[in-house]
Amino acid sequence: MYPKDRVVLNQIARILFLKRDYTGAVKTLERVCLIDPEAIQMHYTAMLCYRGLQDSEKAAREEKLFRRFKAEESSTSITA
């Protein structure tokens, strides 16, 4: 009976991040990725979690994805 809504899952991951349960947050974010692999909030929170886990390689990857999708969202809103 786990939620299937990416917004709810992102909020759960954020709470786990704030509790410093980085591993639990990453597992929740993996579910978000299955729903929406371009979710900006997911990549941002994942970046923070990997930093908390001191996994700089994965943190850098998530930061790159976050910046990429953030730029795409900005350009979409300008052209709309």
Residue pairs with C-beta under 8 A, 6 or more apart in sequence:
2 31
3 9
3 12
4 35
5 35
6 32
6 35
6 36
6 39
6 42
9 28
9 29
9 31
9 32
9 35
10 29
10 32
10 39
10 41
10 42
10 45
12 28
13 25
13 26
13 28
13 29
13 32
13 42
13 45
13 49
14 25
14 45
16 22
16 24
16 25
16 28
17 25
17 45
17 48
17 49
17 52
20 52
22 49
22 50
22 52
22 53
23 53
25 45
25 46
25 49
26 46
26 49
26 50
26 53
29 42
29 45
29 46
29 49
32 39
32 42
33 39
33 42
36 42
38 69
38 72
39 69
40 66
40 69
40 70
40 73
43 62
43 63
43 65
43 66
43 69
44 62
44 66
46 58
46 62
47 59
47 62
47 63
47 66
50 56
50 58
50 59
50 62
51 59
